[in-house]
């Protein structure tokens, strides 16, 4: 049975990248069975938040998809939704 992806929007701790601290925009997690979800940082511009949400959802839905493909697909979907007028309501 299909279950929706859980989500949380909260401050995420920074991560190390290339020897310095970088902001964490989102995180995808898969647990046992149907336990899966995404965590998102609220400190993003609206367009960036849309892209991060789709990016992390793709990681959950397609865990074997190469990261370069996840990046491209998230960008393509978020660009289309943005042009169609999608905006996050606060």
N, CA, C and O atoms as a CHARMM CRD file, in Angstrom:
* protein
*
  360
    1    1 UNK  N      0.83500  -1.18700   0.00000 PROA 1      0.00000
    2    1 UNK  CA     0.00000   0.00000   0.00000 PROA 1      0.00000
    3    1 UNK  C      0.88200   1.25300   0.00000 PROA 1      0.00000
    4    1 UNK  O      1.85400   1.33200   0.75100 PROA 1      0.00000
    5    2 UNK  N      0.54800   2.20300  -0.82300 PROA 2      0.00000
    6    2 UNK  CA     1.33000   3.42600  -0.92700 PROA 2      0.00000
    7    2 UNK  C      1.02500   4.34700   0.24000 PROA 2      0.00000
    8    2 UNK  O     -0.13200   4.50100   0.63100 PROA 2      0.00000
    9    3 UNK  N      2.05400   4.95600   0.79300 PROA 3      0.00000
   10    3 UNK  CA     1.88400   5.92600   1.87000 PROA 3      0.00000
   11    3 UNK  C      2.58500   7.22300   1.45700 PROA 3      0.00000
   12    3 UNK  O      3.62100   7.18700   0.79200 PROA 3      0.00000
   13    4 UNK  N      2.02100   8.35900   1.85000 PROA 4      0.00000
   14    4 UNK  CA     2.65300   9.62700   1.48100 PROA 4      0.00000
   15    4 UNK  C      3.99400   9.81200   2.18000 PROA 4      0.00000
   16    4 UNK  O      4.28600   9.16100   3.18300 PROA 4      0.00000
   17    5 UNK  N      4.79100  10.70000   1.63600 PROA 5      0.00000
   18    5 UNK  CA     6.09400  11.01800   2.21300 PROA 5      0.00000
   19    5 UNK  C      5.88300  12.00700   3.35300 PROA 5      0.00000
   20    5 UNK  O      5.23700  13.04100   3.18000 PROA 5      0.00000
   21    6 UNK  N      6.43000  11.68300   4.50800 PROA 6      0.00000
   22    6 UNK  CA     6.36100  12.60200   5.65200 PROA 6      0.00000
   23    6 UNK  C      7.33900  13.74700   5.41800 PROA 6      0.00000
   24    6 UNK  O      8.30600  13.59500   4.67200 PROA 6      0.00000
   25    7 UNK  N      7.09400  14.88500   6.04700 PROA 7      0.00000
   26    7 UNK  CA     8.03400  15.98700   5.90400 PROA 7      0.00000
   27    7 UNK  C      8.10800  16.80200   7.19000 PROA 7      0.00000
   28    7 UNK  O      7.16200  16.82900   7.97800 PROA 7      0.00000
   29    8 UNK  N      9.23800  17.45900   7.39000 PROA 8      0.00000
   30    8 UNK  CA     9.44300  18.39500   8.49700 PROA 8      0.00000
   31    8 UNK  C     10.19300  19.58700   7.94800 PROA 8      0.00000
   32    8 UNK  O     11.13700  19.43400   7.17400 PROA 8      0.00000
   33    9 UNK  N      9.77100  20.77900   8.35000 PROA 9      0.00000
   34    9 UNK  CA    10.47500  21.99900   7.96600 PROA 9      0.00000
   35    9 UNK  C     11.03700  22.58900   9.24900 PROA 9      0.00000
   36    9 UNK  O     10.28400  23.03300  10.11700 PROA 9      0.00000
   37   10 UNK  N     12.35600  22.59400   9.36800 PROA 10     0.00000
   38   10 UNK  CA    13.01800  23.10800  10.55900 PROA 10     0.00000
   39   10 UNK  C     14.47500  23.41900  10.23300 PROA 10     0.00000
   40   10 UNK  O     14.98100  23.04800   9.17400 PROA 10     0.00000
   41   11 UNK  N     15.13000  24.09700  11.14800 PROA 11     0.00000
   42   11 UNK  CA    16.53700  24.43300  10.95100 PROA 11     0.00000
   43   11 UNK  C     17.36400  23.15000  10.93500 PROA 11     0.00000
   44   11 UNK  O     17.24200  22.31700  11.83400 PROA 11     0.00000
   45   12 UNK  N     18.19000  22.99500   9.93000 PROA 12     0.00000
   46   12 UNK  CA    19.06000  21.83000   9.82300 PROA 12     0.00000
   47   12 UNK  C     20.49100  22.23900  10.15000 PROA 12     0.00000
   48   12 UNK  O     20.91600  23.33800   9.79200 PROA 12     0.00000
   49   13 UNK  N     21.23900  21.37000  10.82400 PROA 13     0.00000
   50   13 UNK  CA    22.62400  21.72400  11.14700 PROA 13     0.00000
   51   13 UNK  C     23.47600  21.78900   9.88000 PROA 13     0.00000
   52   13 UNK  O     23.21800  21.05700   8.92500 PROA 13     0.00000
   53   14 UNK  N     24.48400  22.65500   9.86400 PROA 14     0.00000
   54   14 UNK  CA    25.35300  22.73600   8.68900 PROA 14     0.00000
   55   14 UNK  C     26.18200  21.46300   8.53900 PROA 14     0.00000
   56   14 UNK  O     26.37100  20.72200   9.50300 PROA 14     0.00000
   57   15 UNK  N     26.66700  21.21800   7.34300 PROA 15     0.00000
   58   15 UNK  CA    27.51300  20.06500   7.06900 PROA 15     0.00000
   59   15 UNK  C     28.86500  20.54100   6.57100 PROA 15     0.00000
   60   15 UNK  O     29.01400  21.68700   6.14700 PROA 15     0.00000
   61   16 UNK  N     29.83900  19.66300   6.62300 PROA 16     0.00000
   62   16 UNK  CA    31.17000  19.98900   6.10900 PROA 16     0.00000
   63   16 UNK  C     31.21600  19.68100   4.61600 PROA 16     0.00000
   64   16 UNK  O     30.85900  18.58100   4.19500 PROA 16     0.00000
   65   17 UNK  N     31.65200  20.64100   3.82600 PROA 17     0.00000
   66   17 UNK  CA    31.86000  20.41100   2.40100 PROA 17     0.00000
   67   17 UNK  C     33.08100  21.20400   1.96600 PROA 17     0.00000
   68   17 UNK  O     33.16200  22.41700   2.16300 PROA 17     0.00000
   69   18 UNK  N     34.01800  20.49600   1.37500 PROA 18     0.00000
   70   18 UNK  CA    35.26400  21.10700   0.89700 PROA 18     0.00000
   71   18 UNK  C     35.98100  21.85600   2.01100 PROA 18     0.00000
   72   18 UNK  O     36.52800  22.93700   1.79300 PROA 18     0.00000
   73   19 UNK  N     35.97400  21.26800   3.21400 PROA 19     0.00000
   74   19 UNK  CA    36.73100  21.82000   4.32400 PROA 19     0.00000
   75   19 UNK  C     36.09000  22.98600   5.05700 PROA 19     0.00000
   76   19 UNK  O     36.73100  23.58100   5.92400 PROA 19     0.00000
   77   20 UNK  N     34.86100  23.33100   4.74400 PROA 20     0.00000
   78   20 UNK  CA    34.19900  24.42500   5.45900 PROA 20     0.00000
   79   20 UNK  C     32.74000  24.05400   5.71900 PROA 20     0.00000
   80   20 UNK  O     32.20600  23.12500   5.11200 PROA 20     0.00000
   81   21 UNK  N     32.11300  24.78500   6.61900 PROA 21     0.00000
   82   21 UNK  CA    30.70700  24.52900   6.93100 PROA 21     0.00000
   83   21 UNK  C     29.80800  25.09200   5.83800 PROA 21     0.00000
   84   21 UNK  O     29.96400  26.23900   5.42000 PROA 21     0.00000
   85   22 UNK  N     28.88100  24.28500   5.38700 PROA 22     0.00000
   86   22 UNK  CA    27.92400  24.69300   4.36300 PROA 22     0.00000
   87   22 UNK  C     26.50900  24.49600   4.90100 PROA 22     0.00000
   88   22 UNK  O     26.27500  23.57600   5.68400 PROA 22     0.00000
   89   23 UNK  N     25.57500  25.33200   4.50200 PROA 23     0.00000
   90   23 UNK  CA    24.20100  25.15000   4.97500 PROA 23     0.00000
   91   23 UNK  C     23.60000  23.87400   4.38900 PROA 23     0.00000
   92   23 UNK  O     23.86000  23.53300   3.23500 PROA 23     0.00000
   93   24 UNK  N     22.81200  23.18600   5.17200 PROA 24     0.00000
   94   24 UNK  CA    22.09200  22.01400   4.70500 PROA 24     0.00000
   95   24 UNK  C     20.70000  22.47100   4.29400 PROA 24     0.00000
   96   24 UNK  O     19.95400  23.00400   5.11500 PROA 24     0.00000
   97   25 UNK  N     20.34800  22.26800   3.03700 PROA 25     0.00000
   98   25 UNK  CA    19.06200  22.72500   2.52500 PROA 25     0.00000
   99   25 UNK  C     17.96800  21.68100   2.71600 PROA 25     0.00000
  100   25 UNK  O     16.80600  22.02200   2.94000 PROA 25     0.00000
  101   26 UNK  N     18.34400  20.41600   2.62600 PROA 26     0.00000
  102   26 UNK  CA    17.36000  19.36400   2.77100 PROA 26     0.00000
  103   26 UNK  C     18.01800  18.02700   3.00200 PROA 26     0.00000
  104   26 UNK  O     19.21900  17.86100   2.78600 PROA 26     0.00000
  105   27 UNK  N     17.20900  17.06700   3.44700 PROA 27     0.00000
  106   27 UNK  CA    17.70700  15.73900   3.74100 PROA 27     0.00000
  107   27 UNK  C     16.58300  14.74100   3.48600 PROA 27     0.00000
  108   27 UNK  O     15.44500  14.96500   3.90000 PROA 27     0.00000
  109   28 UNK  N     16.89700  13.64500   2.81000 PROA 28     0.00000
  110   28 UNK  CA    15.91300  12.59200   2.55500 PROA 28     0.00000
  111   28 UNK  C     16.27700  11.37700   3.39500 PROA 28     0.00000
  112   28 UNK  O     17.45400  11.05400   3.55300 PROA 28     0.00000
  113   29 UNK  N     15.27000  10.70900   3.93000 PROA 29     0.00000
  114   29 UNK  CA    15.54700   9.50900   4.69900 PROA 29     0.00000
  115   29 UNK  C     14.53800   8.42400   4.36500 PROA 29     0.00000
  116   29 UNK  O     13.36500   8.68900   4.10000 PROA 29     0.00000
  117   30 UNK  N     15.02700   7.21300   4.38500 PROA 30     0.00000
  118   30 UNK  CA    14.19700   6.02300   4.17100 PROA 30     0.00000
  119   30 UNK  C     14.41300   5.10200   5.34700 PROA 30     0.00000
  120   30 UNK  O     15.54500   4.75300   5.68300 PROA 30     0.00000
  121   31 UNK  N     13.33900   4.71800   5.95700 PROA 31     0.00000
  122   31 UNK  CA    13.41300   3.77000   7.05600 PROA 31     0.00000
  123   31 UNK  C     12.92300   2.41400   6.60700 PROA 31     0.00000
  124   31 UNK  O     12.82500   2.14400   5.41000 PROA 31     0.00000
  125   32 UNK  N     12.62200   1.57900   7.54800 PROA 32     0.00000
  126   32 UNK  CA    12.09300   0.25800   7.22000 PROA 32     0.00000
  127   32 UNK  C     10.64000   0.37100   6.77400 PROA 32     0.00000
  128   32 UNK  O      9.87700   1.18700   7.28900 PROA 32     0.00000
  129   33 UNK  N     10.28000  -0.45500   5.81700 PROA 33     0.00000
  130   33 UNK  CA     8.89700  -0.46200   5.34000 PROA 33     0.00000
  131   33 UNK  C      8.52700   0.85000   4.66700 PROA 33     0.00000
  132   33 UNK  O      9.20700   1.31500   3.75300 PROA 33     0.00000
  133   34 UNK  N      7.44500   1.43000   5.13500 PROA 34     0.00000
  134   34 UNK  CA     6.93600   2.66200   4.53500 PROA 34     0.00000
  135   34 UNK  C      7.42700   3.91900   5.24000 PROA 34     0.00000
  136   34 UNK  O      6.95500   5.01500   4.93800 PROA 34     0.00000
  137   35 UNK  N      8.35200   3.78500   6.15900 PROA 35     0.00000
  138   35 UNK  CA     8.86100   4.96400   6.86700 PROA 35     0.00000
  139   35 UNK  C      9.84400   5.68700   5.95700 PROA 35     0.00000
  140   35 UNK  O     10.93000   5.18600   5.66500 PROA 35     0.00000
  141   36 UNK  N      9.44800   6.85600   5.52200 PROA 36     0.00000
  142   36 UNK  CA    10.30800   7.64900   4.64000 PROA 36     0.00000
  143   36 UNK  C      9.88700   9.09400   4.74300 PROA 36     0.00000
  144   36 UNK  O      8.74100   9.39500   5.07600 PROA 36     0.00000
  145   37 UNK  N     10.81600   9.99100   4.45700 PROA 37     0.00000
  146   37 UNK  CA    10.45400  11.38900   4.54900 PROA 37     0.00000
  147   37 UNK  C     11.57300  12.32400   4.13200 PROA 37     0.00000
  148   37 UNK  O     12.65900  11.89400   3.74500 PROA 37     0.00000
  149   38 UNK  N     11.28500  13.59300   4.22000 PROA 38     0.00000
  150   38 UNK  CA    12.25900  14.62600   3.89500 PROA 38     0.00000
  151   38 UNK  C     12.24900  15.66500   5.01000 PROA 38     0.00000
  152   38 UNK  O     11.22600  15.90900   5.65000 PROA 38     0.00000
  153   39 UNK  N     13.39300  16.25900   5.22000 PROA 39     0.00000
  154   39 UNK  CA    13.52800  17.38000   6.14300 PROA 39     0.00000
  155   39 UNK  C     14.04100  18.55000   5.33200 PROA 39     0.00000
  156   39 UNK  O     14.96500  18.39700   4.53200 PROA 39     0.00000
  157   40 UNK  N     13.45100  19.71700   5.53000 PROA 40     0.00000
  158   40 UNK  CA    13.76400  20.88600   4.71200 PROA 40     0.00000
  159   40 UNK  C     14.08000  22.08500   5.58300 PROA 40     0.00000
  160   40 UNK  O     13.45000  22.29600   6.62000 PROA 40     0.00000
  161   41 UNK  N     15.05400  22.86600   5.16000 PROA 41     0.00000
  162   41 UNK  CA    15.39300  24.10100   5.85600 PROA 41     0.00000
  163   41 UNK  C     14.48400  25.22700   5.36200 PROA 41     0.00000
  164   41 UNK  O     14.30100  25.38000   4.15400 PROA 41     0.00000
  165   42 UNK  N     13.91100  26.01800   6.27200 PROA 42     0.00000
  166   42 UNK  CA    13.05600  27.12700   5.83500 PROA 42     0.00000
  167   42 UNK  C     13.86200  28.32100   5.31900 PROA 42     0.00000
  168   42 UNK  O     13.29100  29.23100   4.71700 PROA 42     0.00000
  169   43 UNK  N     15.16800  28.33300   5.54200 PROA 43     0.00000
  170   43 UNK  CA    16.00600  29.46900   5.13800 PROA 43     0.00000
  171   43 UNK  C     16.45000  29.35700   3.68900 PROA 43     0.00000
  172   43 UNK  O     17.64000  29.24900   3.39400 PROA 43     0.00000
  173   44 UNK  N     15.47400  29.38500   2.79100 PROA 44     0.00000
  174   44 UNK  CA    15.74100  29.31300   1.36500 PROA 44     0.00000
  175   44 UNK  C     14.80900  30.28500   0.64800 PROA 44     0.00000
  176   44 UNK  O     13.71600  30.59100   1.12400 PROA 44     0.00000
  177   45 UNK  N     15.26300  30.75800  -0.49400 PROA 45     0.00000
  178   45 UNK  CA    14.38700  31.55600  -1.33900 PROA 45     0.00000
  179   45 UNK  C     13.28200  30.64000  -1.85500 PROA 45     0.00000
  180   45 UNK  O     13.49300  29.43000  -1.94300 PROA 45     0.00000
  181   46 UNK  N     12.11100  31.17500  -2.19700 PROA 46     0.00000
  182   46 UNK  CA    10.98700  30.33000  -2.62100 PROA 46     0.00000
  183   46 UNK  C     11.31800  29.37000  -3.76500 PROA 46     0.00000
  184   46 UNK  O     10.93100  28.20200  -3.71900 PROA 46     0.00000
  185   47 UNK  N     12.01900  29.84000  -4.77500 PROA 47     0.00000
  186   47 UNK  CA    12.36300  28.96900  -5.91100 PROA 47     0.00000
  187   47 UNK  C     13.31000  27.86500  -5.47000 PROA 47     0.00000
  188   47 UNK  O     13.17400  26.72000  -5.90000 PROA 47     0.00000
  189   48 UNK  N     14.26200  28.20000  -4.62100 PROA 48     0.00000
  190   48 UNK  CA    15.21900  27.22200  -4.11100 PROA 48     0.00000
  191   48 UNK  C     14.51400  26.18500  -3.23800 PROA 48     0.00000
  192   48 UNK  O     14.84600  25.00100  -3.28800 PROA 48     0.00000
  193   49 UNK  N     13.53700  26.62900  -2.43500 PROA 49     0.00000
  194   49 UNK  CA    12.77700  25.72200  -1.57300 PROA 49     0.00000
  195   49 UNK  C     12.00900  24.70900  -2.41400 PROA 49     0.00000
  196   49 UNK  O     11.96800  23.52700  -2.07600 PROA 49     0.00000
  197   50 UNK  N     11.40200  25.16400  -3.50500 PROA 50     0.00000
  198   50 UNK  CA    10.67400  24.28000  -4.41000 PROA 50     0.00000
  199   50 UNK  C     11.61400  23.22400  -4.99100 PROA 50     0.00000
  200   50 UNK  O     11.29200  22.03600  -5.00000 PROA 50     0.00000
  201   51 UNK  N     12.77300  23.66000  -5.47300 PROA 51     0.00000
  202   51 UNK  CA    13.74500  22.73900  -6.05900 PROA 51     0.00000
  203   51 UNK  C     14.23800  21.73500  -5.01600 PROA 51     0.00000
  204   51 UNK  O     14.34900  20.54700  -5.31700 PROA 51     0.00000
  205   52 UNK  N     14.53400  22.18600  -3.80700 PROA 52     0.00000
  206   52 UNK  CA    15.01900  21.29500  -2.75100 PROA 52     0.00000
  207   52 UNK  C     13.95200  20.27900  -2.37000 PROA 52     0.00000
  208   52 UNK  O     14.26900  19.10800  -2.16000 PROA 52     0.00000
  209   53 UNK  N     12.70100  20.69900  -2.27800 PROA 53     0.00000
  210   53 UNK  CA    11.61500  19.79100  -1.93300 PROA 53     0.00000
  211   53 UNK  C     11.50100  18.66800  -2.96100 PROA 53     0.00000
  212   53 UNK  O     11.40200  17.49700  -2.59600 PROA 53     0.00000
  213   54 UNK  N     11.51600  19.02200  -4.23300 PROA 54     0.00000
  214   54 UNK  CA    11.41700  18.02500  -5.29700 PROA 54     0.00000
  215   54 UNK  C     12.65500  17.14100  -5.31100 PROA 54     0.00000
  216   54 UNK  O     12.54500  15.92700  -5.48200 PROA 54     0.00000
  217   55 UNK  N     13.82100  17.73100  -5.13500 PROA 55     0.00000
  218   55 UNK  CA    15.08700  16.99200  -5.11600 PROA 55     0.00000
  219   55 UNK  C     15.05800  15.90700  -4.04100 PROA 55     0.00000
  220   55 UNK  O     15.36800  14.74800  -4.31500 PROA 55     0.00000
  221   56 UNK  N     14.68700  16.28300  -2.82400 PROA 56     0.00000
  222   56 UNK  CA    14.68200  15.31300  -1.72600 PROA 56     0.00000
  223   56 UNK  C     13.59000  14.26300  -1.91500 PROA 56     0.00000
  224   56 UNK  O     13.79500  13.09700  -1.57800 PROA 56     0.00000
  225   57 UNK  N     12.43200  14.65800  -2.45000 PROA 57     0.00000
  226   57 UNK  CA    11.36500  13.68600  -2.72400 PROA 57     0.00000
  227   57 UNK  C     11.82100  12.66200  -3.75900 PROA 57     0.00000
  228   57 UNK  O     11.50200  11.48000  -3.64000 PROA 57     0.00000
  229   58 UNK  N     12.56000  13.10100  -4.76800 PROA 58     0.00000
  230   58 UNK  CA    13.08500  12.16900  -5.76800 PROA 58     0.00000
  231   58 UNK  C     14.05000  11.16800  -5.14000 PROA 58     0.00000
  232   58 UNK  O     14.05100   9.99600  -5.51400 PROA 58     0.00000
  233   59 UNK  N     14.87000  11.61500  -4.18900 PROA 59     0.00000
  234   59 UNK  CA    15.76500  10.69200  -3.49300 PROA 59     0.00000
  235   59 UNK  C     14.97700   9.60800  -2.76400 PROA 59     0.00000
  236   59 UNK  O     15.37300   8.44300  -2.76500 PROA 59     0.00000
  237   60 UNK  N     13.86800   9.98800  -2.14600 PROA 60     0.00000
  238   60 UNK  CA    13.05000   9.01800  -1.41200 PROA 60     0.00000
  239   60 UNK  C     12.35100   8.05800  -2.37900 PROA 60     0.00000
  240   60 UNK  O     12.35200   6.84600  -2.16100 PROA 60     0.00000
  241   61 UNK  N     11.76400   8.59000  -3.43200 PROA 61     0.00000
  242   61 UNK  CA    10.98000   7.77500  -4.35600 PROA 61     0.00000
  243   61 UNK  C     11.83500   6.88600  -5.25600 PROA 61     0.00000
  244   61 UNK  O     11.42900   5.78000  -5.61300 PROA 61     0.00000
  245   62 UNK  N     13.00700   7.36900  -5.61400 PROA 62     0.00000
  246   62 UNK  CA    13.88900   6.63500  -6.53300 PROA 62     0.00000
  247   62 UNK  C     15.30000   6.53900  -5.94000 PROA 62     0.00000
  248   62 UNK  O     16.21300   7.21600  -6.41400 PROA 62     0.00000
  249   63 UNK  N     15.48700   5.71200  -4.91600 PROA 63     0.00000
  250   63 UNK  CA    16.77400   5.67700  -4.21300 PROA 63     0.00000
  251   63 UNK  C     17.94800   5.21000  -5.07300 PROA 63     0.00000
  252   63 UNK  O     19.09600   5.49100  -4.72900 PROA 63     0.00000
  253   64 UNK  N     17.70200   4.51900  -6.16100 PROA 64     0.00000
  254   64 UNK  CA    18.79500   4.03400  -7.00600 PROA 64     0.00000
  255   64 UNK  C     19.15800   5.00800  -8.13200 PROA 64     0.00000
  256   64 UNK  O     20.10500   4.76500  -8.88000 PROA 64     0.00000
  257   65 UNK  N     18.42000   6.09100  -8.25000 PROA 65     0.00000
  258   65 UNK  CA    18.68400   7.08300  -9.29700 PROA 65     0.00000
  259   65 UNK  C     19.97800   7.83300  -8.99700 PROA 65     0.00000
  260   65 UNK  O     20.19300   8.29100  -7.87400 PROA 65     0.00000
  261   66 UNK  N     20.83700   7.95500 -10.00600 PROA 66     0.00000
  262   66 UNK  CA    22.10200   8.68300  -9.82100 PROA 66     0.00000
  263   66 UNK  C     21.82500  10.11200  -9.38000 PROA 66     0.00000
  264   66 UNK  O     20.82400  10.71000  -9.77300 PROA 66     0.00000
  265   67 UNK  N     22.71900  10.65600  -8.56000 PROA 67     0.00000
  266   67 UNK  CA    22.51900  12.00400  -8.02800 PROA 67     0.00000
  267   67 UNK  C     22.47400  13.04500  -9.13900 PROA 67     0.00000
  268   67 UNK  O     21.71600  14.01000  -9.04600 PROA 67     0.00000
  269   68 UNK  N     23.26100  12.87000 -10.17200 PROA 68     0.00000
  270   68 UNK  CA    23.23100  13.83300 -11.28100 PROA 68     0.00000
  271   68 UNK  C     21.85600  13.84300 -11.95200 PROA 68     0.00000
  272   68 UNK  O     21.39900  14.89400 -12.40000 PROA 68     0.00000
  273   69 UNK  N     21.19400  12.69300 -12.02500 PROA 69     0.00000
  274   69 UNK  CA    19.85400  12.61600 -12.59000 PROA 69     0.00000
  275   69 UNK  C     18.83500  13.26400 -11.66800 PROA 69     0.00000
  276   69 UNK  O     17.90900  13.92800 -12.13400 PROA 69     0.00000
  277   70 UNK  N     18.99900  13.07500 -10.35000 PROA 70     0.00000
  278   70 UNK  CA    18.10700  13.69800  -9.37400 PROA 70     0.00000
  279   70 UNK  C     18.18400  15.21300  -9.51600 PROA 70     0.00000
  280   70 UNK  O     17.15800  15.89400  -9.51800 PROA 70     0.00000
  281   71 UNK  N     19.40100  15.74000  -9.63300 PROA 71     0.00000
  282   71 UNK  CA    19.59400  17.18300  -9.77800 PROA 71     0.00000
  283   71 UNK  C     18.89300  17.68800 -11.03700 PROA 71     0.00000
  284   71 UNK  O     18.17200  18.68400 -10.98900 PROA 71     0.00000
  285   72 UNK  N     19.10300  17.00200 -12.16800 PROA 72     0.00000
  286   72 UNK  CA    18.49400  17.43800 -13.42500 PROA 72     0.00000
  287   72 UNK  C     16.96900  17.36000 -13.36300 PROA 72     0.00000
  288   72 UNK  O     16.28700  18.30900 -13.74800 PROA 72     0.00000
  289   73 UNK  N     16.42900  16.23700 -12.88200 PROA 73     0.00000
  290   73 UNK  CA    14.97600  16.05900 -12.82500 PROA 73     0.00000
  291   73 UNK  C     14.33200  17.07900 -11.88900 PROA 73     0.00000
  292   73 UNK  O     13.28500  17.64000 -12.21500 PROA 73     0.00000
  293   74 UNK  N     14.94200  17.32600 -10.73500 PROA 74     0.00000
  294   74 UNK  CA    14.40000  18.31300  -9.79900 PROA 74     0.00000
  295   74 UNK  C     14.39200  19.69700 -10.43400 PROA 74     0.00000
  296   74 UNK  O     13.41800  20.43800 -10.30300 PROA 74     0.00000
  297   75 UNK  N     15.46700  20.04100 -11.11400 PROA 75     0.00000
  298   75 UNK  CA    15.53800  21.34400 -11.78300 PROA 75     0.00000
  299   75 UNK  C     14.46000  21.45900 -12.85800 PROA 75     0.00000
  300   75 UNK  O     13.78400  22.48300 -12.95100 PROA 75     0.00000
  301   76 UNK  N     14.29500  20.40200 -13.67900 PROA 76     0.00000
  302   76 UNK  CA    13.31100  20.44300 -14.76700 PROA 76     0.00000
  303   76 UNK  C     11.88600  20.57000 -14.21800 PROA 76     0.00000
  304   76 UNK  O     11.09900  21.37200 -14.72200 PROA 76     0.00000
  305   77 UNK  N     11.55400  19.78900 -13.19600 PROA 77     0.00000
  306   77 UNK  CA    10.20500  19.83500 -12.62400 PROA 77     0.00000
  307   77 UNK  C      9.94700  21.16600 -11.93400 PROA 77     0.00000
  308   77 UNK  O      8.89000  21.77100 -12.11700 PROA 77     0.00000
  309   78 UNK  N     10.92700  21.63000 -11.13100 PROA 78     0.00000
  310   78 UNK  CA    10.72100  22.89400 -10.41200 PROA 78     0.00000
  311   78 UNK  C     10.63700  24.07200 -11.37500 PROA 78     0.00000
  312   78 UNK  O      9.88700  25.01600 -11.12800 PROA 78     0.00000
  313   79 UNK  N     11.39100  24.03100 -12.46600 PROA 79     0.00000
  314   79 UNK  CA    11.31700  25.10500 -13.46300 PROA 79     0.00000
  315   79 UNK  C      9.93300  25.15800 -14.10700 PROA 79     0.00000
  316   79 UNK  O      9.36900  26.23700 -14.28900 PROA 79     0.00000
  317   80 UNK  N      9.39100  23.99400 -14.45000 PROA 80     0.00000
  318   80 UNK  CA     8.05800  23.94400 -15.04000 PROA 80     0.00000
  319   80 UNK  C      7.00700  24.46500 -14.06400 PROA 80     0.00000
  320   80 UNK  O      6.17700  25.29600 -14.43100 PROA 80     0.00000
  321   81 UNK  N      7.03900  23.97700 -12.81800 PROA 81     0.00000
  322   81 UNK  CA     6.05900  24.42400 -11.82900 PROA 81     0.00000
  323   81 UNK  C      6.16400  25.92300 -11.56300 PROA 81     0.00000
  324   81 UNK  O      5.15200  26.59800 -11.37500 PROA 81     0.00000
  325   82 UNK  N      7.38300  26.43600 -11.54800 PROA 82     0.00000
  326   82 UNK  CA     7.58400  27.86300 -11.30500 PROA 82     0.00000
  327   82 UNK  C      6.98800  28.68500 -12.44100 PROA 82     0.00000
  328   82 UNK  O      6.32700  29.69600 -12.20400 PROA 82     0.00000
  329   83 UNK  N      7.22500  28.24700 -13.67900 PROA 83     0.00000
  330   83 UNK  CA     6.66200  28.96000 -14.83700 PROA 83     0.00000
  331   83 UNK  C      5.14100  28.89300 -14.86200 PROA 83     0.00000
  332   83 UNK  O      4.48600  29.80300 -15.37100 PROA 83     0.00000
  333   84 UNK  N      4.57600  27.81600 -14.31300 PROA 84     0.00000
  334   84 UNK  CA     3.12500  27.67600 -14.25100 PROA 84     0.00000
  335   84 UNK  C      2.50900  28.48400 -13.11100 PROA 84     0.00000
  336   84 UNK  O      1.28700  28.54700 -12.97700 PROA 84     0.00000
  337   85 UNK  N      3.35900  29.10000 -12.29200 PROA 85     0.00000
  338   85 UNK  CA     2.85700  29.97800 -11.24700 PROA 85     0.00000
  339   85 UNK  C      2.83500  29.38700  -9.84900 PROA 85     0.00000
  340   85 UNK  O      2.27900  29.99000  -8.93100 PROA 85     0.00000
  341   86 UNK  N      3.43700  28.20900  -9.67200 PROA 86     0.00000
  342   86 UNK  CA     3.46600  27.63200  -8.33200 PROA 86     0.00000
  343   86 UNK  C      4.25300  28.54700  -7.40000 PROA 86     0.00000
  344   86 UNK  O      5.35700  28.98100  -7.72900 PROA 86     0.00000
  345   87 UNK  N      3.68000  28.83700  -6.23800 PROA 87     0.00000
  346   87 UNK  CA     4.36500  29.60500  -5.18500 PROA 87     0.00000
  347   87 UNK  C      3.97100  28.99700  -3.84100 PROA 87     0.00000
  348   87 UNK  O      2.84000  28.54500  -3.66400 PROA 87     0.00000
  349   88 UNK  N      4.88300  28.99100  -2.92700 PROA 88     0.00000
  350   88 UNK  CA     4.62300  28.45500  -1.58200 PROA 88     0.00000
  351   88 UNK  C      3.79800  29.44800  -0.78600 PROA 88     0.00000
  352   88 UNK  O      4.12900  30.63200  -0.71900 PROA 88     0.00000
  353   89 UNK  N      2.72900  28.96500  -0.18700 PROA 89     0.00000
  354   89 UNK  CA     1.92900  29.79700   0.71200 PROA 89     0.00000
  355   89 UNK  C      2.51400  29.72600   2.09700 PROA 89     0.00000
  356   89 UNK  O      2.91800  28.65500   2.55100 PROA 89     0.00000
  357   90 UNK  N      2.56500  30.85400   2.77500 PROA 90     0.00000
  358   90 UNK  CA     3.11900  30.86100   4.12800 PROA 90     0.00000
  359   90 UNK  C      2.02100  30.81200   5.15000 PROA 90     0.00000
  360   90 UNK  O      2.29400  30.81000   6.35000 PROA 90     0.00000
